[in-house]
Amino acid sequence: MGPGGIATIIAASSLAVIAIAIAYVVVRFGRLVDEARASLKTLTEETAPLIDEVHTTVTLVNGPLHSINRVSKNIEEMSEKVSEATQGFMNKNGSAVKVAGALLSAAQMNKGRAKKKKKAE
């Protein structure tokens, strides 16, 4: 066996080692793909019912929210009407309201003085 024969044996052995290494990598990659497929299947099986439950929950929550929305619109309309009525009353009877406010203030001051006199006695 000459130097060419030895080089051929070394080259063939190297190619065999490389082929075994590639086969090992392919087998490991196949297992990785199988595990990924199993994980994805499990995730899909667990996620689908969860999405259905979330959909049901959102649907159940939206019903009361629509009612609350209607109530808040009614309250808004009512407060606008009260504001308009108060504004109209103040525009028509502004001086009477000021006089009534002054009378109420005077009455409260008289009550306060009367209580102080009773305490002093």
N, C-alpha and C positions, 0 to 999 in steps of 0.2 A: 504494500500500500504506500503510495507516494504522497507527496504533500497535497496534491489535488484531491485525493480520496479523503484525507483527514479534513480538509477544508469543507468538502461536501458533507461529511458526517456532522461537523460543527454547525454548518448552515442548516441542515435538516433538523438537528436537535433544537436549534434556536427557533426555527419556524414552528416546531412541535410545541415548545414552551409558550410561544406567542399565541398559537391557536388555542392551547389549554387556558391561557389567561383570558383571551377573548370569550371563550365559551363560558368561563366562570362569571365574567362580567355580564354576559347576556342572561345567564340563569338568575343571577342576583337581581338584575333589572326586571326580569319577568316576575320574580317574587314581589318586587316593589310595586309593580303595576297591579298585581293581584291584590295586594294589601290595600292599595289606593282605591281599587274598585270596590272592595269589601267595605272600606271606611265610607266611601261615597254612598254606597247603597244603604248603610246604616244611618248615615246622616240624612239621607233623603227620606227614609222611613220614619225617622223621628221628627223631621221638620214639617212634613206635610200635615200631620194632625195639629201641630203647634200653629201653623199658619191658619188652619181652619178655626181653631179656638180664638186666635187673635181677631179674625174676621167677625166671628160671632160676638166677641166682646165689644168691638168697635161698633157693630150694629146696635147692640143693646145700649151702649152709652150715647149714641147719636139720637135715639128717641127722646130721652129726657132733655138733651141739649136743645132740640128743636122746641120743646115746650118752654124751656127757660128763655130761649130767644123770643118766642111770642110774648111771654110775660114781660120781658125787659122792653120790648117794643111798646106794649100797652102802657107800661109805667112811664116810658119816655113821652108818649103822647099825652098821658094824663098830667105829667109835670109841665109840659109845654102849655096845656090848657090852663092849669092853675097859674102859671107865670103870666100868661096873657090876661087872665081875669084879674090878677093882683095888679098888674100894670095898668089895666083899664080903670080899676077902682081908684088907684093912686092918682091917675091923671084927672079923673072926674072929681074926686073928693080929697085931694091932697091937703088942703087947708084944714078940713075937718079931722083928718087923721093926725095932723100935727097938733091940733088943739086937744084931741083925745089923748095923745101921748103925753102932752104936758100935764093934763089933768091926772092921768095915772101916776106920773112921776111925783106930782104934788101929794097925791093920796098916800103913796108909799112913804114919802118923807114924813107925813103926819103920823103914820103908824109907827115909824121908827122913833119919833119924838115921844109919842105916847108910851111906848114900851120903856124908854129911858126914864121917863118921869115915874112910872110905876116901880121901877127897880130902885130909883133914888129914894122913894118914900119908904 
